Structures are given as structure tokens and as C-alpha cells.
Amino acid sequence: MIKDVLVIVVTHNSARHIDWCVSGLSGAENVEIRIIDSGSTDVSYLAKYERGSNHSVFYATNLGFVGGNAQALFSLDKFRYVLFLNPDARIDAEELGRLLRFADANPNFGVYTVPLIKFDIAKMRAEEKYDSLGIFCSRLGRWYDRRVMKRSDAGKTFYHIDAACGALTLVSQEALLRCLDSQGKVGFESTFHMYKEDIEYSLRAKSFGYQPVIFLCSYAFHCRGWTNRGGVADWAKRESAKNDVFIAKKYRKRNLPFALLKKALVSTGIF
């Protein structure tokens, strides 16, 4: 039997978010959820998900976000779509249904996301602001999440984006199997550990003729573990800068000077 969606959630010490994340899909039909734990120090919070009719848990060492997702990308012939969902993001079953109907009607896009609304997990309430309305690239070469709806987009069903935010990205089975990475593998770029893998995949899909979009008639929620650059570890900054260079070299050579400068500044601790 072909299921509609394989939902992949990669966890790492995500006890604070996982119940909130998974419970949004409790009413979803024809969905399978695979939770990949990437080296949590205490995995007991996942025990309740080990045995269920539509979810399972796989344990691994700290593989990073890319490696964790790769562990779940098997038996893809049994699914029409894969939803990459962060443990600190949530989409309710009804909203997922709207997104799937849009994707079915527009298979040429291949990569889909929805407006992500900021959510305060401590207060368990949504904020009146967007976390992401798609990822875009400045002329200089800086990647950023759009957080304000343009007046020109009011009333639209969707608009094209440079990249889908990895917190919630729906990809068709066809796009996954066609758009292999630099090593000939399915999924996010396997030479990455984490950071910018969502941008790389979106640009790769574009190179195969797909067009990532944000569907505006649905929504989801997202909490972030940090809110400014000061909260990012040095190793993470280096990983992100390295991946920026990879992306610029492969897809957007005009961004290479900025990417190289950023990498140099990060390596010296200035940025």
C-alpha cells in the first residue's frame, strides 16, 4: 500500500519539543512517522514512540541533521511524499492535508513549505509574527528567512522562493529520487553535517527543473533554539560557512566572494 507521507523527525535532546511536534499529526491518515535520534544523552523521552501503528524510533550516534535524515530515507517507493520536520516545528493534520492537496495539483514544483509562525514553547502559545516565509538570498550572497509578507503577495495562493526552510520541507518522491547529491545519494547533501542543507537541496532541485514554493493557504509553527548569532557555537559557524562556499561554487558563483570572505572571518573568530 502506498502511503501519502513519510514524516522524518531527527531528534537530539529534544524532550522539550517532541510531544508538541508529533501530537500535531495525531489525526493524520495514511502517514508514517520515523523518529531518528541522533545521539541524545538520555533517550527515555522517546520510549512512548517505539511501538505504534504509524511511528517508529531509530537510535544512532550523533550523526548531525543530514546524517539523521539519511537514516530514514529507505523504502521510498512506499510513499508519495517525504516531510522533513524539525522536532521544534509542528504542523497540524488539517494543515498538512491542505498542503498535500496543493502539492498534488502542482507536481512540477517538487519542493514545498508553508508560512512558519513563531511559537513560544515555554508559554505554549503562538506569537503574532512569522519565523519564516521562505529563504532568500541577497545580492551580496547572504541567505536569510523572509519574515514579513510583501503587499504584492497578499491574496496569492503561493509564491516562488529561493529555498524552503528545513524546519518544514515537503518533497515529492519523484524529486527526491531524481535529484541526487554530489555523491549520488538521495536526500540532503551527504558531505554536510548540518546547516544550509535545506538551501543546497532547494537549489539542487531547481537545477533539475523543479521550483520550490511556499503555499500560503496553510501554516505551521516553529520554535528556534537560538534567536541571534551570538547563540551559535563556533563549530556551527564554521560548518555553516563551509557549506556556504560549497553552495556558491556549485550553484551561485556570483556569491562566492562573499562566501569566501565569510569563511575567512569565521575561521579567525571575527564573525
N, C-alpha and C positions, 0 to 999 in steps of 0.2 A: 504494500500500500504506500502510495506517495503522500507524504505529509506536506503541509503548506510551508512550515518554517522550522529550521533548526536554530534555536537560540543558544548562543555561546556566551557564557559569563566567566571571565577569568578573575579569580579572587586572590588576594594576598592580604591577610589580616583584615578581612572585610566584614567582621562580625557586626559592625555598627550599621552596615547598609544592606546586607544580603537579603534579609527578610522583606524589607521595604521594596527592594528591587524585584524579587521573584514573585511576591504576592500580587503585583500588578497584572501578571499573566495568569492568575489563578482561573479566570473564566475563559481563557483562550482555548479554542478547539483545534485539533489537528496540528499541535505544536509539540516539539520535543526540546527540552532544556538540558544542556550539558554544562555543568559547572566544572571548571578546571582550576584546581587550587595550585597556585604557583608559590609553594614554599611558605605557607603560613606557619607562624611559630606555635600556634595552637589551632588544630583543625576541628575541635569538638563542635564548633558552631555550625558545621556542615553536616553533622550526623543525620539530622532530620531529612536531608535531601538525598541520602544514599539509596533509599528504596522508595520508589514512587512510580506511578503509571506513566508519567511524562517527563521525569527528570532523573538525572544520574550525576554522580560526582566522581571525578578522576583526580588523583593526588600525584603531585610531581615536585621536584626541587624547584628552586626559583628560576624559572625559565624566562621571565620577562613577559610582557604583554604579547609580543609577537609569537614567541615560542609556545605560550599557553594556548593561544587561539589555534595554532597549528595542530596541537594535540587533539583538538576536537573536530578537525576537518576530515572526517572519514565517512564513508557511505553516503556521499553527497548525492548519489543517484536516487536516494530516497526522499529528497527534499526539493521543493521548488525555489526556496529562498534560504539564505542564511542571514540571521540578525546578530550582528556583533553588538553586545550590550555590556557596558561597564557596570560593575556592581554598585556604583553610586549614581546610576541612572535608572529611570523607571518609565515604562510605557504601559498604559492600561490596555486590557484586551480589546475594548471597543475601538480605541485609537489605532491599535495595531491592525485591526480589521479594515479601517479606513485606508491606512497606508497600503495594505496588500491589494485592495481593490484598485487603487490608483496605479500601483506597480503593474498589475495585470493588464490594465488598459494602456500602459505606456512601457512596453518591454524594451524599447530601444534605449531608454535611459540607463538601465542596468544597475545604477548605484543611487540609493535614496536615503534621505534623512527627513526629519521634521523639526520644527522650532523647538528648542530646548529651553525650558523655563527654569530659572534658578530656584533651588529648593533648599530650605534651611532644615537640615536633618535633626538638629538639636531641638528646634521648636516644632518640627514635623508640620511645616507649612510652606506653601509656595510663596515666592516673592513676586512683586509686581515688576519684574524685569526679565529680559532674556539672557540666557547664558550663551547661546549660540544660534545664529540664523544662517549658518553655513560658514565655511572657511574661505578666505580670500587672500590674495597676495598683492601687496602694494607694488608700485612701480619700482621701488628700490629693491624689493625682494623679501620684505618681511611678511610672514604669514600671520594672520590674525582671525579671530572669530568676530563676525559682524554681530553686533548686539542691539542695533536699532533698526527697525523696519523703515525702509525708504517709502516716501509718499508714492512714488511711482509703482510700488509693488502692492499697494492697497487694492483689494478686490481680486487679486490674482489667485489662481489655484496653486501655482508653483513658480519658481524661477531657477535658472541655472546657477550653479555655484562652482567655484574652483575646486573645492573638496568638501566631503562630508565629514562632520565631526565624528571621531572614532568612538565617542561615548554611546552613540546610537547610529549604526550604519546598516542598512538593509541592502543586500547584494543578491542578484539573481543567480541561480545555479549556473546558467549559461555564462554569465560574465566571470564568475569565479573560475570555471573550467577553461575558459578561453584566455583569460588574462594572467598568464603565469609570470612568476617573478624572475629575477636575474639568474636564479639557479634552476629554473624550470619547475618550480614548485607552486602549488595552489595556495592562495591566501596572501597575507601581508608579506612584505619583503623580508625574506628569511635571514638576510645579513644584518637586519636591525634587531636590537634587543627591545627597545621601546622608544616612543616619541617620534612623531611625524610619519608613522606608518599609515595613518589614515590619509594624509596628503599624498604620499607616494602611491598608494593604491588607487586613489581617485584619478591622479594624473596618468597612471598606467592604463586604467580603464578608458580614459579619453583617447589615449594613443591607439586603442583598439576600436574606436568609433562610438563608444558609449558617451553619455553626457550626464554626469551627476547632477541631481536636482534636490531641492528642498520642497517638500509637499506642505503647503501652508494650511490645509484643511484638517490637520491633525496636530498633535503636540505630545511632548513628553517632558520629563523633569530631570534635572541634573544637579548634583552637589559636587563641588570640587574639593579636593584635599588641600589645595593651597589657592590663594587668591592674588598673589603677586610674585614677581620673580625672586624676591628675597626668600621665599619659602621653598625654592627648588635647590636640591643638593648639587654640589659641584659636578659630581659624576653624571648627573642627569643633564646638566647644561652641556657638558662635553658630548654626551650621546646625541642630544638634540642638534648641536652644531655640526657634528659629523654627518648626521642624516640630511641636514640642510644642504651640505656640499654634494652628497650623492644625488639628491633631487635636482639640484641646479645643473649638475653635469649631464644628467640623463634627460631632463625634460625642459628646463628653462635656463639656458646658458646665459641669458642676459642677467640672471640673478646671481651668477657665480661670483662676481667681485664682492658683493655684499656677504654672501655665504662664507667666502674665504676670510674676509675681514672679521666676521663674527666668530669664526672658529679660532682665529688667532687671538682675539681679545679674550675669549673664554679660556683658552689654554694658559693665558698669562694671569687669569683671575681678575681682569679689569671689568669684564662684562658679566 
